[in-house]
Amino acid sequence: MRGEGRPYRSFIEIANRQRRVPVDVRFYRRLLRKLFSLTHRSDAGIGLTFVNDRRMRRINRAHRKMDRPTDVLAFPAVPPGHKGAPLVLGDVVISLDTARRQAREAGTNLKAECCRLLIHGYLHLLGYDHERSKKEAVRMSRMERRLRTQVTGGLRRPR
């Protein structure tokens, strides 16, 4: 704890809410720690949940009024435009069914696709939004590529 002279450590909560695909929790915990370090958020907290398409469709319908699954959703702990860095960034939800299809279509593996989706969702938690404007989309895309290269190395998604 901070008051006791020890630095506050990040906390990462990972949940697997689907049964088809095993999830390497240690791998994603390490990946998130690297992201925290690279983005200077070493004392942040985040939730990461893996789901199937059925559950993702329900979440997407409830929060975005879109009655279909999607690959990744991000739920920031604070509203966009909030000043100051929150201790808890928020939650990222990834559909492994959709990620698996996208990996197959892109000619890559599921872990690389999940890394791409996690980085994308993480950037949304930091306030990036590719839907806001063309300029913001370019800015977010550049940051995604930079982080993917720095964090995942050999797991880069082929073009």
VOBA-1610 file (N, C-alpha, C; in pm, whole numbers, padded with zeros to 5 digits, always signed):
BEGIN
Met+00083-00118+00000Met+00000+00000+00000Met+00088+00124+00000Arg+00038+00230-00057Arg+00117+00351-00069Arg+00155+00407+00067Gly+00063+00408+00159Gly+00088+00466+00290Gly+00194+00392+00369Glu+00227+00271+00333Glu+00324+00192+00407Glu+00461+00191+00339Gly+00483+00282+00247Gly+00614+00292+00184Gly+00635+00199+00066Arg+00539+00114+00037Arg+00550+00026-00079Arg+00474+00085-00196Pro+00527+00074-00317Pro+00453+00129-00431Pro+00326+00049-00456Tyr+00224+00117-00503Tyr+00099+00050-00539Tyr+00123-00030-00665Arg+00082-00155-00664Arg+00099-00239-00782Arg-00031-00245-00859Ser-00017-00262-00989Ser-00135-00274-01072Ser-00214-00399-01033Phe-00342-00396-01063Phe-00418-00519-01045Phe-00487-00551-01176Ile-00489-00678-01205Ile-00543-00729-01330Ile-00635-00845-01295Glu-00759-00833-01337Glu-00856-00939-01314Glu-00894-00998-01450Ile-00870-01128-01467Ile-00900-01196-01594Ile-01001-01306-01568Ala-01108-01305-01649Ala-01213-01406-01636Ala-01237-01471-01771Asn-01255-01602-01768Asn-01287-01678-01889Asn-01431-01725-01875Arg-01524-01663-01948Arg-01666-01693-01937Arg-01718-01772-02057Gln-01629-01851-02116Gln-01667-01940-02224Gln-01591-02071-02204Arg-01636-02176-02271Arg-01579-02309-02244Arg-01503-02372-02360Arg-01514-02315-02479Arg-01455-02381-02596Arg-01304-02367-02608Val-01253-02253-02567Val-01112-02223-02590Val-01042-02198-02457Pro-00936-02274-02428Pro-00861-02245-02305Pro-00791-02109-02316Val-00781-02040-02204Val-00718-01908-02201Val-00592-01914-02116Asp-00482-01865-02171Asp-00354-01860-02100Asp-00351-01732-02016Val-00405-01739-01896Val-00419-01623-01809Val-00284-01557-01782Arg-00181-01636-01757Arg-00049-01578-01729Arg+00003-01496-01847Phe-00019-01545-01969Phe+00025-01472-02088Phe-00042-01335-02095Tyr-00174-01330-02076Tyr-00247-01202-02087Tyr-00215-01109-01969Arg-00187-01165-01854Arg-00145-01083-01740Arg-00011-01015-01770Arg+00084-01093-01827Arg+00214-01035-01865Arg+00196-00928-01973Leu+00112-00956-02070Leu+00087-00860-02178Leu+00031-00730-02121Leu-00064-00739-02031Leu-00122-00619-01971Leu-00019-00543-01888Arg+00066-00614-01817Arg+00171-00545-01741Arg+00265-00468-01833Lys+00298-00527-01948Lys+00381-00457-02047Lys+00310-00333-02098Leu+00180-00347-02127Leu+00103-00231-02174Leu+00102-00121-02068Phe+00082-00159-01943Phe+00084-00061-01834Phe+00218+00013-01832Ser+00326-00062-01843Ser+00459-00003-01839Ser+00481+00092-01957Leu+00447+00047-02077Leu+00470+00128-02197Leu+00385+00255-02200Thr+00271+00252-02132Thr+00181+00368-02133Thr+00185+00443-02000His+00284+00411-01917His+00304+00481-01789His+00182+00472-01699Arg+00127+00354-01688Arg+00010+00329-01603Arg+00039+00213-01507Ser+00159+00210-01451Ser+00201+00095-01372Ser+00120+00074-01244Asp+00038+00173-01205Asp-00044+00154-01087Asp-00193+00141-01122Ala-00222+00107-01245Ala-00361+00099-01291Ala-00422-00039-01267Gly-00552-00044-01279Gly-00623-00170-01270Gly-00709-00189-01394Ile-00733-00315-01428Ile-00811-00346-01548Ile-00878-00481-01531Gly-00992-00497-01594Gly-01058-00626-01602Gly-01057-00673-01746Leu-01031-00800-01766Leu-01031-00860-01900Leu-01118-00984-01893Thr-01218-00991-01979Thr-01309-01105-01980Thr-01317-01163-02120Phe-01305-01295-02129Phe-01320-01367-02254Phe-01458-01432-02254Val-01532-01413-02364Val-01668-01465-02375Val-01687-01534-02509Asn-01805-01596-02527Asn-01841-01651-02658Asn-01929-01550-02731Asp-01964-01580-02855Asp-02044-01487-02935Asp-02182-01462-02875Arg-02242-01565-02817Arg-02376-01548-02760Arg-02375-01443-02648Arg-02279-01455-02560Arg-02269-01359-02450Arg-02230-01220-02501Met-02138-01215-02598Met-02097-01086-02653Met-02215-01017-02721Arg-02298-01093-02788Arg-02417-01035-02852Arg-02507-00970-02748Arg-02527-01037-02634Arg-02611-00980-02527Arg-02549-00852-02472Ile-02419-00853-02452Ile-02350-00734-02399Ile-02360-00619-02499Asn-02335-00649-02625Asn-02340-00547-02730Asn-02481-00489-02742Arg-02581-00574-02733Arg-02721-00529-02742Arg-02754-00439-02622Ala-02712-00479-02504Ala-02743-00403-02382Ala-02673-00267-02378His-02549-00260-02425His-02470-00138-02409His-02460-00051-02534Arg-02476-00112-02651Arg-02461-00035-02775Arg-02584-00043-02865Lys-02685-00114-02820Lys-02809-00131-02897Lys-02784-00194-03034Met-02683-00280-03042Met-02650-00353-03165Met-02671-00500-03137Asp-02764-00561-03208Asp-02803-00699-03182Asp-02718-00797-03263Arg-02589-00795-03234Arg-02495-00887-03300Arg-02368-00893-03215Pro-02295-01003-03229Pro-02168-01007-03156Pro-02066-00914-03222Thr-01965-00880-03147Thr-01854-00802-03200Thr-01726-00863-03143Asp-01612-00819-03191Asp-01488-00881-03147Asp-01442-00833-03009Val-01450-00703-02984Val-01401-00649-02858Val-01486-00529-02816Leu-01511-00520-02688Leu-01576-00403-02630Leu-01492-00353-02514Ala-01492-00223-02496Ala-01419-00162-02385Ala-01515-00076-02305Phe-01505-00086-02174Phe-01590-00011-02084Phe-01502+00069-01989Pro-01475+00196-02025Pro-01390+00279-01939Pro-01456+00302-01803Ala-01373+00309-01701Ala-01423+00333-01566Ala-01467+00478-01547Val-01410+00567-01626Val-01448+00708-01620Val-01496+00751-01758Pro-01584+00851-01765Pro-01636+00895-01895Pro-01527+00961-01980Pro-01544+00957-02113Pro-01449+01024-02202Pro-01437+01172-02165Gly-01317+01225-02174Gly-01293+01365-02143Gly-01260+01391-01997His-01267+01289-01914His-01234+01303-01771His-01087+01342-01757Lys-01061+01438-01675Lys-00923+01484-01653Lys-00857+01400-01544Gly-00731+01370-01564Gly-00657+01292-01466Gly-00661+01144-01501Ala-00563+01072-01455Ala-00553+00929-01485Ala-00626+00850-01376Pro-00726+00771-01415Pro-00797+00692-01315Pro-00712+00574-01268Leu-00732+00534-01144Leu-00662+00419-01092Leu-00713+00292-01161Val-00843+00282-01179Val-00902+00168-01250Val-00937+00217-01390Leu-00878+00156-01491Leu-00903+00198-01628Leu-01040+00154-01677Gly-01079+00031-01644Gly-01207-00021-01689Gly-01195-00167-01727Asp-01284-00210-01816Asp-01292-00351-01855Asp-01286-00366-02006Val-01221-00474-02049Val-01217-00513-02190Val-01281-00651-02199Val-01370-00667-02296Val-01437-00795-02319Val-01405-00840-02461Ile-01358-00964-02476Ile-01320-01018-02607Ile-01402-01143-02634Ser-01462-01149-02754Ser-01530-01271-02797Ser-01429-01363-02864Leu-01407-01479-02803Leu-01311-01573-02861Leu-01364-01638-02988Asp-01495-01652-03001Asp-01552-01706-03126Asp-01520-01613-03242Thr-01547-01484-03224Thr-01519-01387-03330Thr-01370-01374-03353Ala-01292-01372-03246Ala-01147-01362-03261Ala-01091-01479-03340Arg-01144-01598-03316Arg-01096-01716-03389Arg-01128-01704-03538Arg-01249-01658-03571Arg-01285-01638-03714Arg-01194-01534-03778Gln-01172-01423-03709Gln-01088-01317-03765Gln-00944-01363-03781Ala-00895-01442-03689Ala-00759-01494-03699Ala-00746-01581-03824Arg-00845-01668-03843Arg-00844-01757-03961Arg-00845-01674-04089Glu-00933-01572-04096Glu-00943-01487-04215Glu-00814-01409-04241Ala-00744-01370-04134Ala-00622-01290-04148Ala-00498-01377-04166Gly-00514-01508-04154Gly-00400-01597-04168Gly-00305-01591-04050Thr-00358-01567-03932Thr-00275-01560-03812Thr-00331-01656-03708Asn-00277-01653-03588Asn-00326-01744-03485Asn-00415-01668-03385Leu-00487-01745-03306Leu-00582-01687-03212Leu-00514-01597-03109Lys-00399-01636-03060Lys-00331-01556-02958Lys-00291-01420-03015Ala-00241-01417-03138Ala-00203-01290-03200Ala-00326-01201-03219Glu-00437-01262-03260Glu-00559-01183-03278Glu-00611-01130-03145Cys-00606-01211-03042Cys-00650-01165-02910Cys-00560-01053-02858Cys-00432-01060-02887Cys-00341-00952-02849Cys-00380-00823-02920Arg-00409-00833-03048Arg-00452-00715-03125Arg-00579-00656-03066Leu-00674-00743-03034Leu-00801-00695-02979Leu-00783-00636-02839Leu-00698-00697-02760Leu-00673-00645-02625Leu-00609-00507-02633Ile-00512-00489-02719Ile-00447-00359-02735Ile-00549-00256-02782His-00635-00294-02875His-00739-00204-02926His-00832-00161-02812Gly-00880-00258-02736Gly-00968-00227-02625Gly-00899-00143-02518Tyr-00774-00176-02490Tyr-00695-00102-02391Tyr-00684+00045-02431Leu-00658+00070-02558Leu-00648+00209-02604Leu-00781+00283-02588His-00891+00214-02610His-01021+00277-02584His-01032+00317-02437Leu-00982+00234-02347Leu-00986+00268-02204Leu-00902+00391-02174Leu-00798+00413-02253Leu-00712+00530-02234Leu-00769+00655-02301Gly-00884+00640-02370Gly-00948+00757-02430Gly-00935+00768-02581Tyr-00864+00677-02644Tyr-00856+00677-02790Tyr-00990+00633-02847Asp-01029+00693-02960Asp-01157+00656-03020Asp-01151+00675-03171His-01138+00566-03243His-01127+00570-03389His-01257+00614-03456Glu-01368+00614-03384Glu-01497+00656-03442Glu-01520+00805-03429Arg-01437+00874-03352Arg-01454+01018-03328Arg-01423+01100-03453Ser-01312+01068-03521Ser-01273+01143-03641Ser-01168+01064-03718Lys-01146+01103-03841Lys-01043+01039-03924Lys-00905+01058-03860Lys-00879+01177-03811Lys-00751+01208-03748Lys-00729+01119-03625Glu-00834+01102-03543Glu-00824+01017-03424Glu-00806+00871-03462Ala-00871+00829-03573Ala-00856+00691-03620Ala-00711+00664-03660Val-00648+00758-03728Val-00508+00743-03768Val-00418+00740-03644Arg-00445+00828-03549Arg-00368+00834-03425Arg-00378+00702-03348Met-00498+00648-03339Met-00518+00523-03266Met-00451+00407-03339Ser-00464+00404-03470Ser-00403+00298-03550Ser-00251+00296-03533Arg-00190+00414-03535Arg-00045+00422-03515Arg-00004+00371-03378Met-00080+00410-03276Met-00049+00365-03140Met-00069+00215-03128Glu-00171+00161-03190Glu-00194+00016-03188Glu-00074-00057-03248Arg-00029-00012-03364Arg+00086-00077-03429Arg+00211-00068-03342Arg+00234+00050-03285Arg+00351+00069-03201Arg+00348-00024-03079Leu+00235-00028-03012Leu+00225-00114-02894Leu+00233-00261-02931Arg+00169-00299-03041Arg+00172-00440-03083Arg+00315-00483-03111Thr+00391-00398-03176Thr+00531-00429-03204Thr+00612-00440-03076Gln+00594-00345-02986Gln+00672-00343-02862Gln+00631-00454-02765Val+00505-00489-02764Val+00455-00583-02664Val+00462-00727-02711Thr+00423-00751-02835Thr+00407-00890-02878Thr+00518-00942-02967Gly+00601-00855-03020Gly+00712-00901-03103Gly+00670-00993-03214Gly+00695-01122-03199Gly+00667-01220-03304Gly+00521-01251-03324Leu+00433-01198-03241Leu+00290-01225-03258Leu+00221-01118-03341Arg+00298-01042-03417Arg+00237-00938-03501Arg+00142-00999-03601Arg+00035-00928-03625Arg-00068-00975-03718Arg-00020-00947-03861Pro-00021-01048-03947Pro+00018-01024-04086Pro-00079-00930-04154Arg-00032-00856-04253Arg-00122-00763-04326Arg-00188-00833-04439
//
